Amino acid sequence: QVQLVESGGGLVQAGGSLRLSCIASGSIFSIYTMGWYRQAPGKQRELVAEITSGTSTTYADSVKGRFTISRDNAKKTVYLQMNSLKPEDTAVYYCAMYMDRVRGIKYWGQGTQVTVSS
């Protein structure tokens, strides 16, 4: 059974930075696409960024140029470096593991709260 454990969330002032990490256990990590999603209160969960097994990346327009996703297959870890944070980035951030979005998310993490104060 795969477990995804996120860390690195917290409270930060606008303009600040945070780095989220997600460690996977119990799976062949390298073959999967890894994604970061977020859900703000009263809103639907949305894709923030994803990185494929071939390290191609996709970003939501709202985070392009500010966030960077990366992965370390040896450590079974995916990262999300978040810079120039804005209050509208406040949400619970979830790590996800899947083959592709068409086939759907295979595993979710438990989420980590990111709060950006103005």
ZIVENNOR-V385492 format. One record per run of one state. SS is the DSSP state (helix for helix, strand for strand, loop for the rest). FROM is the first residue (numbers start at 1). TO is the last residue. If there is no record, write none. Layout:
[[SS:FROM:TO] [SS:FROM:TO]]
//
This chain:
[[loop:1:2] [strand:3:7] [loop:8:9] [strand:10:13] [loop:14:17] [strand:18:25] [loop:26:28] [helix:29:31] [loop:32:32] [strand:33:39] [loop:40:45] [strand:46:51] [loop:52:56] [strand:57:59] [loop:60:66] [strand:67:72] [helix:73:75] [loop:76:76] [strand:77:82] [loop:83:86] [helix:87:89] [loop:90:90] [strand:91:98] [loop:99:106] [strand:107:108] [loop:109:111] [strand:112:117] [loop:118:118]]
//
